[in-house]
Amino acid sequence: MSPVSSWCLHSVPTMSQLGSRCPQGFPRCPRWIPGVPRASHGGPIVLQSPPMDLVAGLGCACAGLVALALLVVAQRLGLLYRLCHKVDTASPRHGGELVAEVLRAHGVRFLFTLPGGHISPVLVACEKLGIRVVDTRHEATAVFAADAVSRLSGRIGVAAVTAGPGVTNTVTAVKNAQMAESPLLLLGGAAATLQKGRGALQDIPQVPLFRTLCKAALSVRAVRDIVPTLRRAIATAMEGTPGPVFVELPIDVLYPFHVVQKEIGGPKTPRGLRGKLVQWYLGNYLQDLFAGAWEPRDPTPLPLRVPTAAPEQVQRCAELLSRARRPLVLVGSQALLPPTPAEELRSALESLGVPCYLGGAARGLLSPECPLLLRQNRRDALRDADLVLLAGTVCDFRLSYGRLFGRGTAVVAVNRNRTQLLRNSDVFWKPRLALQGDPASFMVALARSLQDFSCPREWLERLREAERNKEQDKAAVSPPCHLNPLALLQAVDQVLPPHSLLVADGGDFVGTAAYIVRPRRPLAWLDPGPFGTLGVGGGFALGAKLCRPEAEVWVLYGDGSLGFSLMEFDTFVRHKVPVIALVGNDAGWTQISREQLPLLGSAVGCGLAYSDYHAVAVALGGRGFVLDSAGDTEDTEDSAGDRVVAVLRAAQAECHRGHPVLINALLGQSDFREGSVSV
Ligand SMILES: Cc1ncc(C[n+]2csc(CCOP(=O)(O)OP(=O)(O)O)c2C)c(N)n1
């Protein structure tokens, strides 16, 4: 035993003892007492009564600690809060009303849901406040619809789903929103806080599940926390790099006091100390849940922080651009985020006069006739450009991870998110300038500072020439049976009105549409984004049509992806949401089989049938059309085209009469997508 430990064993040091040391560097040896055995190292073992100041100090410290512990316990039990905030046990009000108040104060017009008892108070309160409750046939659809509302309206889209399986059913849709940087609020029911982990119905740890899928995953603890938690949650979803936020609302913060009191129960006639303690704890728990519940709280939106590039950075980019001979702008989805209106961004691009490629939600930002708009030959243009400005475009798989730029190309990247801004810049490309900020406001500021700039004409002419040549190559040749997808989509482009919106949900058919059908205005193209999720169609169309009732909403489906949301025809019919679903029915998961078969020798798992999907739409109360080639009968290219256009127009007429419509277009083979992404 060391001298130090022998000292410590037998006596508690005072501060002065700790300060003074024996000559050897050990703490001073205490006084030896005769008759007490020596320690093994030969030193004395000492019994000493502690000095009075030590006892008093210890007593004070203990009392302080006990007082502190009591305070903490009182705080945890809500006793302190309840000193100043009363519980209104007679009130019939419930937490669902507070949820609805916050949503209404944030301009929320729709609540997408699939019901469950855990969230009933939210649904009923929303209905009362005039928020339209739209119930879907799958929770994923509810979240996709909320996502579409966020993207199109600039206001937070909201979905509410029940505890457990309701919540887990949304996982893919929430992840999709996160990857697409789309803000949304997901409200999840949950078991009563008190019953968590005790075998309650539909109880799982939901918050940890959503932590990596969301910007924030929160659980509300008491009724009084509903308003501040939701305000913060909505602001978090919308500011910076937007994304989904999950808020769990345990059932006992949503129902009225008298219902919760009855449910919490506890022993009717508590026996013994233990029973009395349990009874007291439950009563106290209930009081804490409702303390201060109905005091007035501000439900209005919190100010949002949007990162913007500094004026010097804009200036630096302006200098680079003014010297460029072959500049190019790539506009990505992020540039369409609020607060800059799309029209302002469009004017900025037109005033800069630099040729543009538009991706994701930015499609349609420039009108189809705009001479700056390019759709073909992007790879060549990127190789030949001397300056590329990435306005919200990311160097991920869509830009071949940054491998497409020419050797001497100066790349200027603007993105709200630092990770996205520099994605793969350590490997395949190097930015000349990397600016963390909102791409839209950056482009507007850049256009203002470069009012005299004009892009060299020869460069623009050269790109337009290549564009024309490529467009001519897209001649649609009829396959031996059924329709050519190119011809069908050209007909769609022909009949599409100026006020229309396209939802893309599928593989090859939709990939082909992206080249052929031209969205007519900003925010008139919705696709899943970089998560590449099949199944967004029903929800996106639902949210889009509700936001833009005056627009003709088309969903372009593959026959495979249609299966994920075909049942939502029931939702469209019940909620009077007339949309047009065009199904490119090629009897298979073609984007996958296209490469699986030649590479691996089998198309196993990729086959579907030419099923009567239109009949399902009819059975659910919608309208259905089949579109096929004329088979053996005489059908010239022109008359075939006319026939297709006639069916599309008939579908439009049904839609304008208020009916959701499904056009089941039977497709033959096309090699248009050969060589493109196939995973
Ligand atoms: C939820 C989900 N499951 C599977 C995939 C993989 N996948 C990508 S494209 C594709 C085929 C799509 O087939 P279909 O919708 O019929 O369109 P087509 O390629 O036949 O035009 C599949 C299965 C995916 N992206 N998302």
The ligand as an ORCA input file, in Angstrom:
! r2SCAN-3c Opt
* xyz 1 1
  C     -38.632      2.201    -54.791
  C     -37.719      1.757    -55.889
  N     -37.627      0.449    -56.186
  C     -36.821      0.027    -57.196
  C     -36.089      0.932    -57.914
  C     -35.143      0.439    -59.012
  N     -35.659      0.840    -60.366
  C     -35.209      1.911    -61.015
  S     -35.901      2.125    -62.487
  C     -36.801      0.726    -62.333
  C     -37.704      0.254    -63.438
  C     -38.910      1.107    -63.589
  O     -39.851      0.435    -64.377
  P     -41.111      1.175    -64.926
  O     -41.685      2.054    -63.900
  O     -42.027      0.181    -65.522
  O     -40.508      2.109    -66.043
  P     -39.795      1.639    -67.393
  O     -38.337      1.604    -67.129
  O     -40.338      0.288    -67.739
  O     -40.172      2.687    -68.373
  C     -36.572      0.123    -61.102
  C     -37.233     -1.114    -60.637
  C     -36.179      2.279    -57.548
  N     -35.485      3.243    -58.154
  N     -37.025      2.675    -56.575
*
